[in-house]
Amino acid sequence: MSARTGGGPDVLFAFLRAVNLGRRNKVPMSRLMDALEENAFPEAKYLLASGNVVFLEAAPEPENLRVRLVELIAAEFGVRTAVVLRTPEDLRDHLASDPFTASGMAPVYVSMWDGKPDSEGLKSLEREDFSPDRLHLVDGAAIMGYVAGSHDSKLLNGLIEKRLKVQATARNVNTLRRLLERFAPWAMAS
């Protein structure tokens, strides 16, 4: 996660890993918003039910916010999850690094992680051919482009996690774009 470089209000995105997928790991987002308010978290909103939390003011200690959020979700909902944090600039940079959307690939996902990935795992991913699907690695993220959808591909978030030895969560580029347009439009212009 990079430092904020100015241009608009402080915003911090928190992406919950593997929540609200089918019947497992249920974290009702409206109830989570209530719990955040009750526990003195910065003001928060969400987009979709898939674990996209937006803190409308950046926490002075993001790592502390991450730990508190993980603990709150475990206590309130009985769900163990990881949380990946991103600034608006981080998301803008991930989207700007996407070589696949403009070439017509769809869908395109961004798998994001915090922490240092395994260097050998990075090298292994860089060398591997996922044809017809494609992979582009950037700092803190793997951009994955699919020709016919991700369901039958071997290029999945789980593979990224296994190879890099990190906990990661993936989002469609359209979701990331919507998050920026709605909560940090100034980041799109810079």
Secondary structure, 3 states (H helix, E strand, C coil): CCCCCCCCCCCEEEEECCCCECCECCCCHHHHHHHHHHCCCCCEEECCCCCEEEECCCCCCHHHHHHHHHHHHHHHHCCCCCEEEECHHHHHHHHHCCCCHHHCCCCEEEEEECCCCCHHHHHHHHHCCCCCCEEEEECCEEEEECCCCCCCCCCCHHHHHHHHCCCEEEEEHHHHHHHHHHHCHHHHHC
